Every structure is written in structure tokens, then in C-alpha cells.
Amino acid sequence: MRGIEWQEDKWHEECGVFGIFSHKEDVALNTYWGLYALQHRGQESAGIAASDGKNMHIKKGMGLVAEVFKDGVGGLEGNIAIGHVRYSTTGASMAYNVQPLKVYYDGGNLSLAHNGNLTNAVQIRTELAKDGVVFQTTIDSEVVLSLIARSRNKNLEDRVAEAADKIEGAFAILIMNDHKLIAFRDPYGFRPLCLGKMDNGWVVASETCALDLVGAKYVRDVKPGEMIVIEDEKTEPKSIMYSTKNPKKTAHCVFEYVYFARPDSIMDGESIYEARVNMGRQLARETKNIKADIVISVPDSGTPAAIGYGLEAGIPFMEGLTKNKYIGRTFIQPTQKQRLNAVRLKLNANKALVAGKSVVMVDDSIVRGTTSGKIVQLLKDSGAKEVHVCISSPPVTDPCYYGIDTSVRKELIASTKTVEEIREYIKADSLHYISMEGLRKSLTHLDPDGMCYACFNANYPDDAETAVRQGTKFLFDAEA
Ligand code: SF4
């Protein structure tokens, strides 16, 4: 039985992390729920490590959180836990690459969970390997454990600070030994990480939606270049600004606000949902000449922007496309006669709604351009008179080196085609992308100058692109 692949035309976030310190809560169960809330950040594997102060146990595997922990979290008792969900970007999607990673060092057990991508991991790994260090995985994150274990500093936070200052790229990392939970973020703040408080403990997570699920109160975001150390549930975590390479500006990933993050999360002070609604409003202001009967979204990620578009343009927002929420990635191959369009398995047009109408279809991004044309066709086949495609991000023209699932420029449709050529390709009546200025304006709390927009304009905040081109830095992919 062969399967056909459903490949959504979206970039995927690499990972989500969750950590908890508490002597009163069930740390493993809370981590399980936290990972549940972060499932959108990675669906290929999941894992939890927990320590009771002496022993550190770990359970992890391939699949969704519910699949990996179908028999529960028994055996993971303790007072500190970290968890991870993964969508592989560096290193193959194999069981040996599933996080958290665990090693034994001279201070006892040590475990790590990482969201992001280390751009100098290959150099560090090569140097360590020359020194006789062996590795058990093909992922970039493992070098961090080696650096910590080899540090001559005595306490864990000094060792972690030393390691954190050596790595480059995008990272939100959780480290635990049998006594401490440490969370740190790269100096640019590419990837998100927030701190929450429970009645009897502390929680750190990629997104606030995970804090909400476990009943933790949002305290603040971990600052770029900051490390927080939690070793007691009552006292405030210790804050250490570990980085000696502080950039002039932060570079929070703007794509988190466009697509990656869950809409109910608040990230670095900005509501994801509000930002998306603002993007839709802005898009409507930029496309005033479109005369449409209804606004629809490509569900679910395009919905907040479509609502914003409808509100601003005074055109009713309606659910013109219905998503099958229960679909997996692979399906049984249809016969030639069935000529099944894989998009139709995932989405169906509401004929009664779209027939005879001029439709504005809002989506958050077009990456490879593999599905937009099929959705336009679906709407036309259902009788839509006109389909105007409005995208709430600028054209994706450049690769991401900071923890996203592609780094190949030629795969990006906007890197080789003009907007008009893309419109022709997807057979839309018109195609509009939000302007870069419009995207910047949609952020109401964050400083727009403190964001990364590199996949839209190739202005990489660090030297990742130049170094990759010159061959002095390589993307970590030992499997390639
Ligand atoms: S290049 Fe794009 S996806 Fe990558 S961190 Fe920057 S804004 Fe985010």
C-alpha cells in the first residue's frame, strides 16, 4: 500500500521546549501537557526527561506527544523536568536524534532540549572530534552538552554560560542536571522563550499557550542573551546576562508572528493574534481597489489575517474553505481513475458560499507555491467568479538559517518568479503581498527594527549567510 504525501506549503518551526521545577507538582505530567500545547512546533518526535534529585529518567520517541506517551508518564517522577517536540531540520528524523538529549558528566546527569539552529555547530563538532570527543546523534544541539561537560568551571551555570557564549545562531535551550533547571536564549532572541510561575514552582516554555494549559502565570520573556537559573521554587530565578557578543539590535523572528506561533500566545509582549489581525487590516488598506463579495481564509493559519482584512475592508469574512482536521501526512495512493487532488483531502470549498462570488482569499505565506494554485482551482471549480489571493507576509525570497525546515533558496517560488509570474502560475485573478513597511506597522508592541526579516530581504542579522557562502560556516546536516 503506497501513500501520497500531503505537503503543506508552509515553513515549519523546528521545535518547542518546556521545562518545570517544582517539588509539589507532577513535573512529568505538567511537561506532557506543556508539550501538548506546543505540538504545532514539531510533530515528528517528543520526549521528556525528569530528575528526582538523584536519578534522571527519560522517555522519548518518534511521533506526536499523545503517541509517544500513550502509556502515560510513569517512571518519570521527580522535581525537575524538561520536554521537547521536534520537527527535524538538522540531522535526520531518526530515533537517535530525538530530544531531550541526556549524558552523564562529572557533575552527574545532564539533559538538554533545544529550539533553533546552531550555525557554527559543524566547526565546534569538528574541533571536538579532533580532540577525541564522540557523538551519539547527528544534531547540532549535542555540541552544547559536550562544551558544558568539558568546561573547567565548577558550577553548572558558569559551565552553561561558557558554552552558550561559544555557540552561534538561533537557540532557546533548556538544560537540567539533578538540581537545577537552566534556560537561555541567544543574544538576538531569534526563538522565543518565556517564564511562568505556578503556585508551587516555575515553568519555562517556548510559548505562553503552554503556560496557560498548565495553569502557570506568565511572568516575562527570557531576554536575548540571558540565562535564568531555577534551583528553588520559592525564590526568583537567578538572571545572568551571559553573552559577551551582544548585538546592537535584537532579531526576533517575524515569521513567528506571521505563521509559526499559536494565535493565543503572547511573545515578547506582542499578541500573535492581534499582530495577524493587524496584518490583515494592513493588507486591506494596501489592496483597496479589489471589489469582492466575501473574504475567506486558508484555514487555520490564514484566519486571523482574513478576519482583519474583512473588518478593515467592510467585506464579510466567511468560511469558504473547510479543513479536515483529522488528516495525517500520508494517504493511500488513489487510482489513476480517481485522480485525487491531495489538497482536496485537506480542504474543501463551500460551494453554496463561493459560487458566483468574487472572493478575497487570505493566506499567511506562499513558500514553494505548491498548493496555492490548487486551492484557487478548488474555489473556481466550486463556482467562484474571481479569486484574489492576498498574502499577509511579503514574498519569501531567501532561506532561513535559524531553525526553519529549509535553507535552499531555489525552492522558494518568489526567489525565481516575479509576483505577476506567481499570479499566473497559481491562476489567481490577482495576487497581493503585504508590503514590508506594512508588516512592520502591524507590530504594535515590538520595535519593528528589532526583528529578523531575512527570509524576505536577505538582511541576515549575523554573518550566517556570508559565512555559509564562503564555506567558513556550514549548515549542520551530517546526513546530507
Ligand atoms: S529568516 Fe525568516 S524564518 Fe528565519 S528567523 Fe528570520 S524571519 Fe524568521
Residues whose N, C-alpha, C, O or C-beta is under 5 A from the ligand:
A	BS01	SF4	C253 V254 F255 P399 C400 Y401 Y402 I404 C452 Y453 A454 C455
